[in-house]
């Protein structure tokens, strides 16, 4: 396992983070405990959860595991999130001071701790003024309830606005952003990645295997079946089978992954994870697992270093479709420095 600083902070985390959305739902408590043990034994130190994962059960399972393993717990950098509904009331969601105060206290109670290392806003809230959210987070840092804060699913302008609002008021600065990012989902490279690099924000990619697509287990024109997320529901969310199956880019990426994995005698998952961990601004890649076997295979990516040629092949095969202004070749050329011409 390798380690990096958590964005612009001085805290150090493993380059692979354990995502626990499966805890309490797809993985029962016993399995979740074994997943935690496997991760920590491999040198993992960074654990990510959220209040809405399994309706709070994920946090409770982690809290009981940490209490039963105090030595290991002392090395864990713990992250959770707040924003989405945890009740039926009009104030049981959002990024208002009222909701976040209750949400953070409830998360601390379920986790059995008096503070978390990283508290993340799970998504943008168009209703709550940004300065209200940021002031609450600064107060939470001052009170010792959180060490750092970050965001999830923010756009580039939202991240930049938050960074500059915090700086203008002398409040604690954000250190991380958690976006979806993988070989099939690279559009954040247009705005989010540059904004993160500019602000020193560390990226924590979720869904690094694109809901299973980058494991190499799906075949062209063969609807998945069996005990996989897409097998249980082929039209599931962003990873829905039909749209990706019909996209030639999907199979160009999958075939490239398979070829490199075969030549290196490793899994396609490990190749995809290694590519992602080496992208600009990435601090730690979030690994979600339903079984110990899945996690163990993914953790082996920490020891895989791709060659320059392998990286180039993957990057070119997965290049986003967009070629229109302002993100295509014309837009890139326009933003380049020119001594003459241009508009």
C-alpha positions as CSV (number, residue, x, y, z in Angstrom):
1,X,0.0,0.0,0.0
2,X,1.2,3.5,-0.8
3,X,0.2,6.7,1.0
4,X,-0.6,10.3,0.1
5,X,-1.6,13.5,1.9
6,X,-5.3,14.1,2.1
7,X,-5.6,16.9,-0.4
8,X,-3.9,20.0,0.9
9,X,-3.9,18.8,4.5
10,X,-1.1,17.2,6.4
11,X,-3.1,14.0,7.1
12,X,-1.8,10.9,5.4
13,X,-4.1,8.3,3.9
14,X,-3.7,5.1,1.9
15,X,-4.0,5.5,-1.9
16,X,-7.0,3.1,-1.7
17,X,-9.9,3.9,0.5
18,X,-12.5,1.4,1.7
19,X,-16.0,2.5,0.6
20,X,-18.7,1.0,2.8
21,X,-22.0,1.6,1.0
22,X,-22.5,-2.2,1.0
23,X,-22.3,-2.5,4.8
24,X,-25.6,-3.4,6.3
25,X,-27.3,-4.2,2.9
26,X,-25.3,-6.2,0.4
27,X,-22.8,-7.2,3.1
28,X,-24.0,-8.3,6.5
29,X,-22.2,-7.3,9.7
30,X,-20.0,-10.4,9.8
31,X,-18.9,-10.0,6.2
32,X,-18.4,-6.3,6.7
33,X,-16.1,-7.0,9.6
34,X,-14.0,-9.4,7.6
35,X,-13.8,-6.7,4.8
36,X,-12.6,-4.2,7.4
37,X,-10.0,-6.6,8.7
38,X,-8.7,-7.5,5.2
39,X,-8.4,-3.8,4.3
40,X,-6.5,-2.9,7.5
41,X,-4.2,-5.9,7.2
42,X,-3.3,-4.8,3.7
43,X,-2.2,-1.4,5.0
44,X,-5.4,0.5,4.3
45,X,-6.0,3.4,6.6
46,X,-8.8,5.4,5.0
47,X,-12.5,4.4,5.5
48,X,-15.4,6.2,3.9
49,X,-19.1,6.0,4.8
50,X,-22.2,8.2,4.9
51,X,-25.2,8.6,7.1
52,X,-27.6,7.4,4.3
53,X,-25.7,4.2,3.6
54,X,-28.1,1.4,4.6
55,X,-30.1,4.0,6.6
56,X,-27.3,4.5,9.1
57,X,-26.4,0.9,9.6
58,X,-23.1,1.3,7.8
59,X,-21.9,3.8,10.3
60,X,-23.2,1.6,13.2
61,X,-21.3,-1.5,11.8
62,X,-18.1,0.5,11.5
63,X,-18.5,2.0,14.9
64,X,-18.8,-1.4,16.5
65,X,-15.8,-2.7,14.6
66,X,-13.7,0.3,15.6
67,X,-14.7,-0.2,19.3
68,X,-13.7,-3.9,19.2
69,X,-10.4,-3.1,17.5
70,X,-8.9,-0.1,19.3
71,X,-5.3,-0.6,18.1
72,X,-6.4,-0.8,14.4
73,X,-8.9,2.1,15.0
74,X,-6.1,4.4,16.1
75,X,-4.7,4.3,12.5
76,X,-8.0,4.7,10.7
77,X,-8.7,8.0,9.0
78,X,-12.5,8.1,9.1
79,X,-14.7,9.9,6.7
80,X,-18.5,10.3,6.5
81,X,-21.1,12.5,4.7
82,X,-24.3,14.4,5.3
83,X,-26.9,16.0,3.0
84,X,-29.5,13.5,2.0
85,X,-32.8,12.7,3.8
86,X,-32.5,10.8,7.1
87,X,-36.2,11.5,8.1
88,X,-39.5,12.7,6.7
89,X,-39.4,16.3,8.0
90,X,-38.7,19.3,5.8
91,X,-35.4,19.9,7.7
92,X,-34.2,16.3,7.6
93,X,-32.1,17.0,4.6
94,X,-29.9,19.6,2.9
95,X,-26.8,21.6,3.9
96,X,-28.4,24.0,6.3
97,X,-26.8,24.6,9.7
98,X,-29.9,23.1,11.3
99,X,-29.7,19.9,9.4
100,X,-26.0,19.5,9.4
101,X,-25.7,20.0,13.2
102,X,-28.1,17.1,13.8
103,X,-26.7,15.0,11.0
104,X,-23.1,15.3,12.3
105,X,-24.1,14.6,15.9
106,X,-26.1,11.5,14.7
107,X,-23.2,10.2,12.7
108,X,-20.8,10.7,15.6
109,X,-23.2,8.7,17.8
110,X,-23.6,5.9,15.3
111,X,-19.8,5.7,14.8
112,X,-19.2,5.8,18.5
113,X,-16.6,8.6,18.2
114,X,-16.3,12.2,19.3
115,X,-15.0,13.4,16.0
116,X,-14.4,12.4,12.4
117,X,-11.4,13.1,10.3
118,X,-13.2,14.1,7.1
119,X,-16.8,15.4,6.9
120,X,-18.2,15.6,3.4
121,X,-21.2,17.4,1.9
122,X,-22.8,14.6,-0.1
123,X,-24.1,16.9,-2.9
124,X,-24.7,20.6,-3.7
125,X,-27.7,22.2,-2.1
126,X,-29.3,24.9,-4.2
127,X,-31.6,26.1,-1.4
128,X,-29.1,26.8,1.4
129,X,-26.7,29.8,1.0
130,X,-23.2,28.5,0.6
131,X,-21.8,30.7,3.4
132,X,-24.2,29.1,5.8
133,X,-22.8,25.7,5.0
134,X,-19.2,26.8,5.1
135,X,-19.6,28.7,8.4
136,X,-21.1,25.6,10.0
137,X,-18.1,23.5,8.8
138,X,-15.6,26.1,10.1
139,X,-17.4,26.0,13.4
140,X,-17.3,22.2,13.4
141,X,-13.5,22.3,12.8
142,X,-13.1,24.8,15.7
143,X,-15.3,22.7,18.0
144,X,-13.1,19.6,17.3
145,X,-16.0,17.6,15.8
146,X,-14.3,17.3,12.5
147,X,-10.7,17.7,11.4
148,X,-11.3,18.5,7.7
149,X,-14.2,18.8,5.3
150,X,-14.8,18.2,1.7
151,X,-17.5,17.8,-0.9
152,X,-19.0,15.1,-3.1
153,X,-20.6,15.4,-6.6
154,X,-19.9,19.1,-6.9
155,X,-19.3,20.8,-10.3
156,X,-16.2,22.8,-11.0
157,X,-17.8,26.2,-10.5
158,X,-19.4,25.0,-7.2
159,X,-16.1,23.8,-5.9
160,X,-14.3,27.0,-6.9
161,X,-17.0,29.2,-5.4
162,X,-16.7,27.3,-2.1
163,X,-12.9,27.5,-2.1
164,X,-12.9,31.3,-2.6
165,X,-15.8,32.0,-0.2
166,X,-14.0,30.2,2.6
167,X,-10.8,32.0,1.8
168,X,-12.5,35.4,1.7
169,X,-14.0,34.9,5.2
170,X,-10.9,33.3,6.8
171,X,-12.7,30.0,7.3
172,X,-11.2,26.6,7.2
173,X,-10.6,25.5,3.6
174,X,-12.0,22.3,2.0
175,X,-9.4,19.6,1.3
176,X,-11.2,17.0,-0.9
177,X,-13.8,16.3,-3.5
178,X,-15.5,12.9,-4.1
179,X,-16.7,12.6,-7.8
180,X,-17.5,9.6,-10.0
181,X,-14.4,9.0,-12.0
182,X,-13.3,6.0,-14.0
183,X,-12.2,5.0,-17.6
184,X,-15.8,5.2,-18.8
185,X,-16.7,8.4,-16.9
186,X,-14.0,11.1,-17.6
187,X,-16.0,14.3,-18.2
188,X,-14.8,15.7,-14.8
189,X,-11.5,16.3,-16.6
190,X,-13.1,19.3,-18.4
191,X,-13.7,21.4,-15.3
192,X,-13.6,19.6,-12.0
193,X,-10.0,18.2,-12.3
194,X,-8.5,21.7,-13.3
195,X,-10.5,23.3,-10.5
196,X,-9.2,20.8,-8.0
197,X,-5.6,21.1,-9.2
198,X,-5.9,24.9,-8.9
199,X,-7.2,24.7,-5.3
200,X,-5.0,21.8,-4.1
201,X,-8.1,19.7,-3.6
202,X,-7.6,15.9,-3.5
203,X,-10.0,13.8,-5.5
204,X,-11.5,10.6,-4.0
205,X,-13.1,8.8,-7.0
206,X,-16.1,6.7,-6.4
207,X,-17.3,3.9,-8.7
208,X,-13.8,3.4,-10.0
209,X,-14.9,0.2,-11.8
210,X,-18.0,1.8,-13.3
211,X,-20.4,-0.5,-11.5
212,X,-18.6,-3.6,-12.6
213,X,-18.1,-2.7,-16.3
214,X,-14.4,-2.4,-15.9
215,X,-13.9,-5.8,-14.3
216,X,-14.2,-7.4,-17.7
217,X,-17.0,-9.7,-16.7
218,X,-19.6,-8.4,-19.1
219,X,-19.8,-9.4,-22.8
220,X,-21.1,-7.4,-25.8
221,X,-24.8,-7.9,-26.5
222,X,-25.2,-10.4,-23.6
223,X,-27.5,-9.0,-20.9
224,X,-25.9,-9.8,-17.5
225,X,-27.5,-12.3,-15.1
226,X,-26.7,-13.7,-11.7
227,X,-25.4,-12.3,-8.5
228,X,-24.1,-9.0,-9.8
229,X,-25.6,-5.5,-9.5
230,X,-26.4,-5.4,-13.2
231,X,-27.5,-9.0,-13.2
232,X,-30.1,-8.2,-10.5
233,X,-31.2,-5.1,-12.4
234,X,-29.7,-4.4,-15.9
235,X,-31.3,-1.0,-15.9
236,X,-29.7,0.0,-12.6
237,X,-28.8,3.7,-12.4
238,X,-25.9,5.3,-14.2
239,X,-24.4,1.8,-15.0
240,X,-27.5,0.7,-16.9
241,X,-26.5,-2.1,-19.3
242,X,-28.2,-1.2,-22.6
243,X,-26.8,2.3,-23.1
244,X,-23.3,1.2,-22.3
245,X,-23.6,-1.9,-24.4
246,X,-24.6,0.1,-27.4
247,X,-21.7,2.5,-27.0
248,X,-18.6,1.4,-29.0
249,X,-16.3,3.2,-26.7
250,X,-17.3,0.9,-23.8
251,X,-16.0,-2.1,-25.7
252,X,-12.9,-0.3,-26.9
253,X,-12.0,0.4,-23.2
254,X,-13.0,-3.1,-22.0
255,X,-10.9,-4.8,-24.8
256,X,-7.9,-2.7,-24.0
257,X,-8.2,-3.5,-20.3
258,X,-8.5,-7.2,-21.1
259,X,-5.5,-7.2,-23.4
260,X,-3.2,-5.4,-20.9
261,X,-4.5,-7.6,-18.0
262,X,-3.8,-10.8,-19.9
263,X,-0.3,-9.6,-20.8
264,X,0.5,-8.7,-17.2
265,X,-1.3,-11.8,-15.7
266,X,-3.5,-9.5,-13.5
267,X,-7.2,-8.8,-13.4
268,X,-8.9,-6.1,-15.5
269,X,-10.0,-4.5,-12.3
270,X,-6.5,-4.0,-11.1
271,X,-5.5,-2.4,-14.4
272,X,-8.4,0.0,-14.3
273,X,-7.7,0.9,-10.7
274,X,-4.0,1.4,-11.3
275,X,-4.7,3.8,-14.2
276,X,-7.1,5.8,-12.0
277,X,-4.8,6.1,-9.0
278,X,-2.2,7.7,-11.2
279,X,-4.5,10.5,-12.6
280,X,-3.8,14.1,-11.7
281,X,-5.2,15.3,-8.4
282,X,-6.3,11.8,-7.3
283,X,-5.5,11.2,-3.6
284,X,-7.3,7.9,-2.9
285,X,-9.5,5.6,-4.9
286,X,-12.6,4.3,-3.2
287,X,-13.0,0.6,-3.3
288,X,-16.5,-0.8,-2.7
289,X,-16.9,-4.5,-2.1
290,X,-19.6,-7.0,-1.3
291,X,-17.1,-9.8,-0.5
292,X,-13.6,-10.2,0.9
293,X,-12.6,-11.8,-2.4
294,X,-13.6,-8.7,-4.4
295,X,-11.7,-6.5,-2.1
296,X,-8.6,-8.6,-2.1
297,X,-8.4,-8.6,-5.9
298,X,-8.9,-4.8,-6.0
299,X,-6.3,-4.2,-3.3
300,X,-3.7,-6.0,-5.4
301,X,-3.8,-2.9,-7.7
302,X,-1.7,-1.1,-5.2
303,X,1.3,-3.1,-6.3
304,X,0.6,-2.7,-10.1
305,X,2.5,0.0,-11.9
306,X,1.5,0.5,-15.5
307,X,4.0,1.3,-18.2
308,X,3.8,4.6,-20.1
309,X,2.6,2.7,-23.2
310,X,-0.1,0.9,-21.2
311,X,-1.3,4.1,-19.7
312,X,-1.4,5.8,-23.1
313,X,-3.4,3.0,-24.6
314,X,-6.0,3.2,-21.9
315,X,-6.1,7.0,-22.0
316,X,-6.6,7.0,-25.7
317,X,-9.2,4.2,-25.8
318,X,-11.3,5.9,-23.1
319,X,-11.1,9.5,-24.5
320,X,-14.5,11.2,-24.0
321,X,-16.7,11.7,-27.0
322,X,-17.1,15.4,-26.6
323,X,-15.4,17.4,-29.4
324,X,-17.6,20.6,-29.3
325,X,-16.8,24.0,-28.0
326,X,-15.6,24.8,-25.4
327,X,-14.2,21.3,-24.6
328,X,-13.1,19.9,-28.0
329,X,-9.9,20.5,-29.9
330,X,-11.1,24.0,-31.0
331,X,-11.7,25.0,-27.4
332,X,-8.4,23.6,-26.2
333,X,-6.6,25.5,-29.0
334,X,-8.4,28.7,-28.2
335,X,-7.3,28.5,-24.6
336,X,-3.7,28.0,-25.6
337,X,-1.4,31.0,-25.6
338,X,-1.1,32.6,-29.1
339,X,1.0,35.6,-30.1
340,X,-1.1,36.4,-33.1
341,X,-4.5,35.8,-34.4
342,X,-7.5,34.3,-32.6
343,X,-10.5,36.0,-31.0
